[in-house]
Structures are given as structure tokens and as C-alpha cells.
Amino acid sequence: MLNATRPVQVLFIAAFLLIIFGEGIVQAVIELKGGERPQVIDLFTRAPSEANLRSFEDRLEKEAWSARALRPALQAARFTAYGDLGEKGLLGRERWLFYRPGVDFLMEPWPQGIADAPEGSDPMTAIVAFRDALAERGISLLVVPAPGKASVYPDRLSGRVARTDTDVHGHTRTLFERLDAAGVAHVDLFSAFDAARSIDGAPPLYLAQDTHWSPEGLRLAAALVAERVAGEGWVARGDTEYEERTVTVEREGDVVRMVNAPAVSAAFKPESVVCTQIMNPDTQTPYEDDPASPVLVLGDSFLRIYQHDEPGSAGFIAHLAKELKRPVTSIVNDGGASTLVRQELQRKPELLDGKKLVVWEFVERDLRFGMEGWQIVSLPPATKPATPPTPAETS
């Protein structure tokens, strides 16, 4: 009896070892055949820290042959059966799509400013340090948190949300209170967007299938920021009368792309988006930044959309320039407005030469989920003595 069961035991052991090691071996072979360095080597060449192991796990999860082969079909089946868009997306009402981390930010508890908060996790510490570093150069800072889509349209996410009775962006309201207490200038787009969407027949301020604002939303944001800039006398409006050109583009929503399943993509037609491209009146060419501008704009994909992708020169940056009647200059990093844009500025401090104002935009979910957290990023010493800006200097 014992001898009869041994082959079965050996078979089970072999099957177990195949399950454990088979995928890794196949993955390594595929990578070698493609001329790539096998991922598994990282386990032996990098320190076994939590960050390195997590990075290896995330990369393996995204690039494993089994995941690439099976995930699209499984995701399509889950969407067909339950309307499930996976870990990145949520299906709302009227086929509106939402970015799940943005919704998680609104719904989950998040203690701000606690004494034992991990280093680099409190936005206020980084914001105040950046404000002070700019002030040493005579440069003002204006903070512009961009509302997440679910903050403005929670009722499109779920019919159970009573928009008029529930303040879904309480975390960001708390930030506003802390900014006021610290004397940090900021623009409240949330109240303005709530008021704008309450007007009967008003066009949507966000794209239905995308994380980002619509052309109407960005134009409203640019107008409000320009009004604050000119009203404070940081930088006076210039004399460039930019012209507008209407351009229609077909956009596949980023939430659809993040699902990464062809069957799901086929269920959502690209949105036809009417954009307003900003044109240079002298050359009739699309708007371009001017590094010599007194205004530097930092931000994330909310500044990239329509500006650096189709149709180009039709995003927040170009519309802010139009409202200010003068060009600006900018640093944009998708998902990296919390820290990465300031790190790039640290590497290119010459961008601060001649600046009077920095406008810093970041989407509200990055208060908690910002890439690289909220690190304090030092700036090199100013090459010229700092002098506070005056309306006379900026006119």
C-alpha cells in the first residue's frame, strides 16, 4: 500500500513545484528570448528592503506573461457580469467612470497633521517649507488643489449620494483651513465648481469616461486663478490678446485605458470633446511657454490634458496665459505634483530667475496618494538678493 501511494505523492510534489517555480522559469525564458534582463535577477542584486521587494512584486504583477494573457479576459468577464472595472476604475450612473483611488480618498478616514505622522506624509509641512523657500527669493506662492471628479459629481457615482446634503470633500476642506491658518494663499475651486454645476443646462465640468476636467472645467479654473493673481497684484495682466480656435478631438478615457481589456474598451466609444486652442496673435501658431515669464506653473496631468496631448495648447496653462494676457512657463508631471515637480525645479533652479509667482496645482487625492509623498525639497540659494514683488514691478 505504501509503495502504491508513492508515485501519487511524487506526482503531487512535482505538480506543486511546477506551480511554484514554473511561471518564474517561463517568465525568465520569455524575457531572455526578447533580449531582456530577467526580473528575477533583481532579487539577488538589490537589497531585500520592503521598498525593493514591493517594487519587484508590482513589476512582476504587471508584466508576468500569465497576467498579460489572462487578465484581459477575466476583466472582461467581471465587467460583463458585475460592471466591475477592477482596482483602478468604478462604473457610475449614466456610464460615467471614476478613478477608484480618488473615490477612496474621499471615503476613507485620513488623519491630517497628527504628531506621529510619518515623515514626508503631511502636505502642510511641504507646502509651508516651499512657500518659505520661495519667499526668500521674493517669489509668492499660490496653491491650487484641483477637485477630483467624485467631489464635484458624487451623484453620478451613486444615486444614494445627496450632493446638497453631503460634503464629500471634507479632507480638502480641512486642508483649506490649515492653509488659512498658516497664511498660505490658495484658490478654492470646489465652491466655484459646485456653483457652476448647479446651473440648469450647464455643460459637464469633467469628462464622462476620464479622470480629468472637461474644457469647460479647465477654463473656469484658469479664469479663477488669473483673477486671484491679478487681484493680489502679484503679476499684472499683460497686453497680449491671444486668439482662440475651436478644435474637436476624439478621446478614449484614461479610466477605460487603465482597465486594459479590449472587450471593455469596445463597450465605451471615445468621447467627442470640443476644445479651445489658444493661438499666438502674431504668428497664428499654437501657444507656447516663455521661460522668461514672471509666472511659473507646477502641476500634474490636470495641466497636461489638452495642453501636451491632443489638440495641444488648449489646456489650463494656455488658458491661464490667455486670461493673464501674458505667457507663463511650466513644469508638468503626471501624478507627480506633490514632490516630483519640485524635485525637477531643484534640478533646474534657473527656472526661478525673474519669477514673481509660482502657481502650484495638484489633484486633491494626492494629498494622501501623491507619488513620492510630500517630501521637503530644498532649493539652491538665490543668486540675487530677494526683493518682494510690487504691483509696479509686475506691471
Steps between C-alpha positions, in 0.01 A plus 500: 500500500782732590677428169177558306454848643859615440452579126194708589698688764780565254246624244346743749842626606601552137176683426552721806856587397381572146239741631753674725791526261350440155370850435827659610702272273270566203510874570882497506515306174259743330705799616828344385353419158389862473848625582391624842665459838300250710314671783591223744864622502381805696434275798871427525651835395290742709479533875202301639325810631125540517506763224709283266290190559181697448637646177593150377154369589322786322712462187451125493125540542481738204741327263456129574408303188209331678357835608529644149338190354216449744423839658318659202264202464432481874445876520259490207304220668481691829384815320233311306369320807529769770603829339834460680787708358772361724728673747529830308148574379141530621186499284259772604160610382430586135823315413721756671834351602699590811858444614479272804790656701329840470182355648698319771654834601155647559354203687780371722608662829818701470654670805677819400770677692532240775814521710621151414433523125775330297760736360404624156130423536361836619430734207503811719859450608615485137274786389615739771866410445462565126317829563781615730775393258334698221448800728877514559528567127222760501258262330138448607321164505139426403373148578223362276357160605303358208170333594477131423213400276308324779520815716302698245276221365446253787142451381633363169689239701201387705136601516516460878718808533306818566741761368333792674500327837844341509841668493698224333825695487544553873869402488575782257291746702721417796803581287349839412460574871863409564615711204306798637649452846852489352442803277546302176312649204273257319204484259182314593386340176259272686244769584521645149455159336206415727333828403569454129362147481183608679397721207230334291630389163863567592750283308684239707821616666657154465523241226261208541759223445812677624653613830551857383303815456333596175594811299224684686647399835855607420384834357316575823805403705734714289272802525478470880876464542570796269249712690676422830845568353405837356289593803790446741737703283752217480512529121301751301321401184709550187404631159499185285155440353510128428259364242288183523446215258240226547631147455305176549690189610393142569628384840503155652462549875801424718283285730413283198869468411594408858265201492721366219244261355406531131148368562440771761647771273261392225206563735585872526519718192756784505360833614477783251651800682480857372818681609606863476857528378686818592686661211778757484346805331822598320602165353166316500681207661384313811593649837846417638653563843755776556778411749551873566142540629456626858253213561601135549224236508555159660252216473391154395291339227222753555741746337622251239159412354422694179829689550767240423269245338225555243432760381790683671509853646138466614552411867506688828845648436408658168169629635672647806737683264202627301328626817822668621570632150857385531682167457600288796751217541426161651614165639250215462532143630213251483424396857811675628376842610549425870879458484639420154434843348687666788787256458520597133501866601783421743699362206414802282506799739561733207126471432449722805706785356278804457197328650248688714247222552480120508156345444497145642215273389445145624192278495347456845550122522875562496469648848504135603615306193756736349788328322809511727286650777554860615872530543670825597702601196764766559576763239851626424578844646379790291765655276351845551378676817134438562268797450127471562289548187295815465222587256732757339765237432255252350307737276 
